[in-house]
Amino acid sequence: MDKNTVAATLGVGIRAVERYAEQGRLSVTYKKGKTRPVAVYDEKEVKALKAEIQATQFPVRPALASTALAARTNRDPAEHSASALINLADAEKLLSNLLQAVQNGADGKAKLSVIEIAVKPILKLDEAARLTGFGRDALLEAHEQGKLRMQVVKGAWRIKRTDLNAFIEKLF
């Protein structure tokens, strides 16, 4: 099987097929093509990997299935409420974790709110960007043009709140 066929069979992209080959989950051989070698995959391995992927995928949530079943059978969805409540609790936990991840930065540390940033006398460049709505590049450019004072402290740009306020006042 060629790479495109494998991707369609597994329901993934071509890059995912390449990653499976890099991980050793699929063996690949190369045959001579018209202009370059062509990757060829073993059909049995592809089917085995597809079964493995399907086994690890989440099944349809019972809450959704019960609602769909109730709609098809013209029954009250409350008859299937026990499974729906269990999944609702799991969904609340999942949403709580997702909200916490969104509120945290890429490094996992919690971001300060704009209100917390507004009371700080000295700001980091990212904090000044969040507070003003200007991008980091715009603030750095203003510094290079001499319009905004900032300085490197402990390897990071710092801006005095008074200097940031003066810069904003000069703009309008």
C-alpha positions as CSV (number, residue, x, y, z in Angstrom):
1,M,0.0,0.0,0.0
2,D,1.3,3.5,-0.7
3,K,1.3,6.3,1.8
4,N,-1.9,8.0,0.6
5,T,-3.8,4.7,0.8
6,V,-2.5,4.0,4.3
7,A,-3.5,7.5,5.4
8,A,-7.0,7.0,4.0
9,T,-7.3,3.5,5.6
10,L,-6.2,4.7,9.0
11,G,-8.2,7.9,8.8
12,V,-5.1,10.1,9.5
13,G,-2.9,12.4,7.6
14,I,0.2,11.5,5.7
15,R,2.5,13.0,8.4
16,A,0.8,10.7,10.9
17,V,1.7,7.7,8.7
18,E,5.3,8.9,8.6
19,R,5.3,9.2,12.4
20,Y,4.0,5.7,12.8
21,A,6.9,4.5,10.6
22,E,9.4,6.5,12.6
23,Q,8.0,5.0,15.8
24,G,8.3,1.5,14.4
25,R,4.6,0.9,14.4
26,L,4.6,0.5,10.7
27,S,7.5,-1.0,8.6
28,V,8.2,0.7,5.3
29,T,10.0,-0.4,2.3
30,Y,11.0,1.7,-0.7
31,K,10.5,0.7,-4.3
32,K,11.9,2.5,-7.3
33,G,9.5,5.1,-8.7
34,K,9.7,7.2,-11.9
35,T,11.5,10.1,-10.2
36,R,12.2,9.0,-6.6
37,P,11.7,6.0,-4.3
38,V,8.1,5.3,-3.2
39,A,7.2,4.2,0.3
40,V,5.3,0.9,0.4
41,Y,3.6,-0.4,3.6
42,D,2.5,-3.9,4.5
43,E,-1.3,-4.3,4.3
44,K,-1.4,-6.7,7.3
45,E,0.5,-4.2,9.5
46,V,-1.8,-1.4,8.4
47,K,-4.9,-3.4,9.3
48,A,-3.4,-4.4,12.7
49,L,-2.5,-0.7,13.4
50,K,-6.0,0.4,12.4
51,A,-7.5,-2.2,14.9
52,E,-5.2,-0.9,17.6
53,I,-6.1,2.7,16.9
54,Q,-9.8,1.9,17.0
55,A,-9.4,0.0,20.3
56,T,-7.8,3.1,21.9
57,Q,-10.3,5.6,20.5
58,F,-13.1,6.7,22.8
59,P,-16.5,5.2,22.2
60,V,-19.6,7.3,21.7
61,R,-20.5,8.7,25.0
62,P,-23.5,6.9,26.5
63,A,-25.2,10.3,27.2
64,L,-25.2,11.1,23.5
65,A,-26.1,7.6,22.5
66,S,-29.0,7.5,25.0
67,T,-30.3,10.9,23.7
68,A,-30.0,9.6,20.1
69,L,-31.7,6.4,21.1
70,A,-34.5,8.3,22.8
71,A,-35.0,10.4,19.7
72,R,-35.2,7.4,17.5
73,T,-37.6,5.5,19.8
74,N,-39.7,8.5,20.8
75,R,-38.9,7.8,24.4
76,D,-38.2,10.3,27.2
77,P,-34.4,10.9,27.5
78,A,-34.8,10.9,31.3
79,E,-35.1,7.1,31.1
80,H,-31.4,7.0,30.2
81,S,-30.4,9.7,32.8
82,A,-28.1,7.5,34.9
83,S,-25.5,7.2,32.2
84,A,-25.9,10.8,31.3
85,L,-25.2,12.0,34.8
86,I,-22.0,9.9,35.0
87,N,-20.8,11.4,31.8
88,L,-21.9,14.9,32.9
89,A,-19.6,14.6,35.9
90,D,-16.7,13.5,33.7
91,A,-17.4,16.3,31.3
92,E,-17.4,18.9,34.1
93,K,-14.0,17.6,35.3
94,L,-12.7,17.7,31.7
95,L,-14.0,21.2,31.2
96,S,-12.5,22.3,34.5
97,N,-9.1,20.9,33.5
98,L,-9.4,22.5,30.1
99,L,-10.2,25.9,31.5
100,Q,-7.3,25.7,33.9
101,A,-5.0,24.8,31.0
102,V,-6.2,27.8,29.0
103,Q,-5.7,30.2,31.9
104,N,-2.2,28.9,32.4
105,G,0.6,29.8,30.0
106,A,2.5,27.5,27.8
107,D,4.9,26.9,30.7
108,G,2.1,25.8,33.0
109,K,2.3,28.8,35.3
110,A,-0.9,30.7,35.9
111,K,-1.1,34.0,34.0
112,L,-1.9,37.2,35.9
113,S,-5.2,38.8,35.1
114,V,-5.2,42.3,33.5
115,I,-6.3,43.8,36.8
116,E,-3.4,42.2,38.6
117,I,-1.0,43.5,35.9
118,A,-2.4,47.0,36.1
119,V,-1.3,47.5,39.7
120,K,2.3,46.3,39.2
121,P,4.8,49.2,39.1
122,I,7.2,47.3,36.8
123,L,6.0,45.1,34.0
124,K,7.5,42.4,31.8
125,L,7.2,42.9,28.1
126,D,4.5,40.3,27.7
127,E,2.5,41.9,30.5
128,A,2.8,45.4,29.0
129,A,1.6,43.9,25.7
130,R,-1.4,42.3,27.3
131,L,-2.2,45.4,29.2
132,T,-2.0,47.9,26.3
133,G,-3.1,45.7,23.5
134,F,0.0,46.4,21.5
135,G,2.1,43.5,20.3
136,R,5.6,42.8,21.7
137,D,7.1,43.9,18.4
138,A,5.4,47.2,18.5
139,L,6.6,47.9,22.0
140,L,10.2,46.9,21.1
141,E,10.0,49.1,18.0
142,A,8.8,52.0,20.1
143,H,11.8,51.4,22.4
144,E,14.2,51.4,19.4
145,Q,12.8,54.7,18.2
146,G,13.3,56.2,21.7
147,K,9.5,56.6,22.4
148,L,9.4,54.0,25.2
149,R,11.9,53.5,28.0
150,M,12.6,49.9,29.0
151,Q,15.6,47.9,30.2
152,V,16.8,44.4,30.5
153,V,16.7,43.1,34.0
154,K,17.6,39.4,34.7
155,G,17.5,38.6,31.0
156,A,14.0,40.0,30.4
157,W,12.7,43.4,29.2
158,R,11.1,45.4,32.1
159,I,9.0,48.6,31.7
160,K,8.2,51.0,34.4
161,R,4.5,51.6,34.6
162,T,5.0,55.4,34.6
163,D,7.0,55.1,31.4
164,L,4.3,53.0,29.8
165,N,1.6,55.5,30.8
166,A,3.7,58.4,29.4
167,F,4.2,56.5,26.1
168,I,0.4,55.9,25.8
169,E,-0.4,59.6,26.6
170,K,2.0,60.7,23.8
171,L,0.1,58.6,21.3
172,F,-3.2,60.3,21.8
